[in-house]
Amino acid sequence: MPCASMKGGNGPLTCDRRAELEILYLLIPLGVVILGVAVWAFSWAVKSGQFDDLEGPAHRILMDDDDPRIPGKRPDQDLKDKKE
């Protein structure tokens, strides 16, 4: 659409204003597609159990009982206690 005849003027749709509106033909479908992908990703995460236990891993780090360096207890001392 040539805009030479629409230069200047204070009408409701000048040449610059039409260019601004035409970008909406791209942005609105693009936004809908991005929203659809976000909804799909969220529903997949919920169905696959990603949000089932949010606090469990944090508590397991604090309650680690596999550490052989517990003060006052040595692995070789346990072997001596078992032999006696």
CORWOJO-V146356 format. One record per backbone hydrogen bond with DSSP energy under -0.5 kcal/mol. CO is the residue of the C=O (numbers start at 1). NH is the residue of the N-H. E is the energy in kcal/mol with one decimal. If there is no record, write none. Layout:
co=CO nh=NH e=E
co=CO nh=NH e=E
//
This chain:
co=3 nh=6 e=-0.9
co=4 nh=7 e=-0.9
co=6 nh=15 e=-0.5
co=14 nh=18 e=-2.0
co=15 nh=19 e=-1.7
co=16 nh=20 e=-1.7
co=17 nh=21 e=-1.8
co=18 nh=22 e=-2.2
co=19 nh=23 e=-1.0
co=21 nh=24 e=-1.1
co=22 nh=25 e=-1.1
co=23 nh=26 e=-1.2
co=23 nh=27 e=-2.6
co=24 nh=28 e=-2.2
co=26 nh=30 e=-1.8
co=27 nh=31 e=-2.5
co=28 nh=32 e=-2.1
co=29 nh=33 e=-2.4
co=30 nh=34 e=-2.3
co=31 nh=35 e=-2.3
co=32 nh=36 e=-2.3
co=33 nh=37 e=-2.2
co=34 nh=38 e=-2.2
co=35 nh=39 e=-2.4
co=36 nh=40 e=-2.4
co=37 nh=41 e=-2.6
co=38 nh=42 e=-2.2
co=39 nh=43 e=-2.4
co=40 nh=44 e=-2.4
co=41 nh=45 e=-2.1
co=42 nh=46 e=-2.1
co=43 nh=47 e=-2.4
co=44 nh=48 e=-2.1
co=45 nh=50 e=-2.4
co=46 nh=49 e=-1.1
co=49 nh=52 e=-1.1
co=55 nh=59 e=-1.8
co=56 nh=60 e=-2.3
co=57 nh=61 e=-1.5
co=58 nh=62 e=-1.1
co=59 nh=63 e=-1.7
co=61 nh=64 e=-0.7
co=63 nh=65 e=-0.7
co=66 nh=68 e=-0.6
co=70 nh=73 e=-1.6
co=74 nh=78 e=-1.3
co=75 nh=79 e=-1.2
co=76 nh=80 e=-1.4
co=77 nh=81 e=-1.9
co=78 nh=82 e=-1.7
co=79 nh=83 e=-1.4
co=80 nh=84 e=-1.3
//
